[in-house]
Amino acid sequence: MAIINNDQTYIEKILQGNTNAFAFLVEKYKVMVFSLALKMLKNKEEAEEVSQDTFIKAYKNLSKFKGDSKFSTWLYKIAYRNCLDNLKKNKERYVVDTIDEVTIHKISSTEDILESISRKERAIVIKKCLNDLPEEERTLLWMFYFDELNLKEIMEITGLSSSNLKVKLHRARKRLVSVVEKNVEPELINHYGRK
């Protein structure tokens, strides 16, 4: 007999009428949902609003959760869609840069620099540069590299096909390399050298 995970136990209690059991799920996932919203929206108040809306939608639609995926993935998907809706609604406030042409030399040169610095320093540099990317690319890279979601989970959250997701991740990574190339402090490049 399969062991029912903690989330499923609480979901069943909620569906049987114990509305207080939802507080457990909110407490468990509020940081995850808020972090995603803040990364995508870059605005604390809007992130809080989207987070609240995410939990309200999750509560109202809990009976639609079939358990085909983890509850956290299902909730992440709701949060992601809410963030996209918010961004579309407030489009004029968000400026999307055009994709810069990135030469193969620049990509390999920057990747060599990033490979040669410590993992901790690399994470700091990349997190800083991620903020300069458009929200979708920033979010996809964050989900893949920092939240360590697999491609299947990201496909489920975003609704993208496997090939579309791979293309978007490739483009996002390419643009990130371009941003790193432009924004990495000159001392860092001088210190670690160029090929």
Secondary structure as GFF3:
##gff-version 3
##sequence-region A 1 195
A	DSSP	alpha_helix	6	15	.	.	.	ID=ss1
A	DSSP	three_ten_helix	19	21	.	.	.	ID=ss2
A	DSSP	alpha_helix	22	41	.	.	.	ID=ss3
A	DSSP	alpha_helix	44	60	.	.	.	ID=ss4
A	DSSP	three_ten_helix	62	64	.	.	.	ID=ss5
A	DSSP	alpha_helix	71	89	.	.	.	ID=ss6
A	DSSP	three_ten_helix	91	93	.	.	.	ID=ss7
A	DSSP	alpha_helix	104	116	.	.	.	ID=ss8
A	DSSP	alpha_helix	119	130	.	.	.	ID=ss9
A	DSSP	alpha_helix	135	141	.	.	.	ID=ss10
A	DSSP	pi_helix	142	146	.	.	.	ID=ss11
A	DSSP	alpha_helix	151	158	.	.	.	ID=ss12
A	DSSP	alpha_helix	162	183	.	.	.	ID=ss13
A	DSSP	alpha_helix	186	192	.	.	.	ID=ss14
###
